[in-house]
Amino acid sequence: MKTEFHGKVIYQPKGKAAEYAKYAANFYNGCTACCEYCYNRHGRSAKILGGDVPALKKSLINEEIALCIFMREIDSNLSELQKNGLFLNFVSDPCLPETIDLNFKAIDYCFISLIPVKLLTKQT
């Protein structure tokens, strides 16, 4: 039986997103890139996931607490994440000026924990 993992930051994507990664992490919703093709800007969940201004997910309170939650979720699912890696992220850009600090702290923790990481970014 497959055990599903769904934390506040790390989760198992469903639907088409599952084609890209078995595990993903999202700290922020929204993105300043405003790509016309972006799934998060169109459809039923656009107001929740999209938007032109990245904002920390409300359930994470602040960046310090968000990083602590992320590290706890990493530690509780370590062997699976080491085997399958982690994707950042489906509902924002991890390399925006507004999001890069927290995302790169999380990536550093993944590297220390021997977890492969994939990024999806429009930033150069």
N, C-alpha and C positions, 0 to 999 in steps of 0.2 A: 504494500500500500504506500502510495506517495504521500509524504508529509508536506503540507503547504506552509510556506513561510510568508507572513504579511506583517511587517513591523510598521513603525511610523515613518521610517526612511527607506528601508530595504524591503523589497517585495518580489514576488514572482509575477512577471507580466502575463497578461492573458491576451487572447485574440492574436491579431497580426503582430503586436509588439513581442510576443513570445518567440517569433521567428528570429529575432535579433539577439535575445539574451534569455537565459534561464533566471537570472537575478538582476534587478535594477535598483537604483537609488535615486531619489528625488528629494532635494532640500527645498527647492523653490518652484513656484508656479509662475509662468509668464516669461516673456522674452522680448528684448528690444529689437531683435533682428527683423521681425515682421515679415517673415517669408510667406508668400502667397500659398505655397503648397503645404504649409504646416498643418498637421492634423489638429493641433491644439487651438488653432485659430478658427476652426470651422466645426460644424456639427453640434450635437446636443450638449457636449461638455465644454464648449469653448469658453463660456463665462467662468467656469471653475478652473480649468486647466490653462487656458490661454491668457490673453491680455498682453498689452505692450509694455508693462512694467513688471519686472521680476519682483516677487515678494516671498519671503520665507513662509513656509506653510505654517498656519496659525498654531497647529498642534505642537510645533517644535519650540515655541515661545521666543527663544533668541538663539543666536549662533552658537554660543557656548553650550547651552543645553542640547541643541541639535547635534553637536559633535559628540557629546557624551552618550546620547541615545544611539547614534550611529555606531559608536565603538562597542556598546553593549550588544547591539544587534549583530555586529561582526563576530564578536566573541561567542555568541550563542549559536552561530551557524557557520563556524570557522571551516570545518572540513568540507562542507558543501561549497562554500565560496572559494576555497582554495582550488577545488576541482573544477568548478564551472565559471569562475570569474564574476565580475560585477560591471554593469553597464551604467554610465552616467550621461545623460539622463533624458527621459522622454518628454518632460513637460517644461523644460527651460534649456538654457545653454550653460554648461558648467564653466565656461571661460569668459563670461561677460564680466566687465569691471565690478558689477554689483554682486556677482556670485562666485568669483574665482577664489577668493581667500578661503571660504569654508570648504568649497569643493576640493581644493588642493590640499588642505589639511586632512580631509577624508581620504584622498588618494595616497597621501604619505602614510596614513595608518594602514591602508590596504597593502602597500608595498612592504612595510614592516611585517605585516601578517602573512606575506607571501600569497597575496590574492591578485590575480591578473585583473587589470582594469581596461575598459574600452570607453572612450569619450566620443560624444557626438557634438561637434561644435562648428560654428560658422566663423569663429574668430581666427585671425591669422597672427 
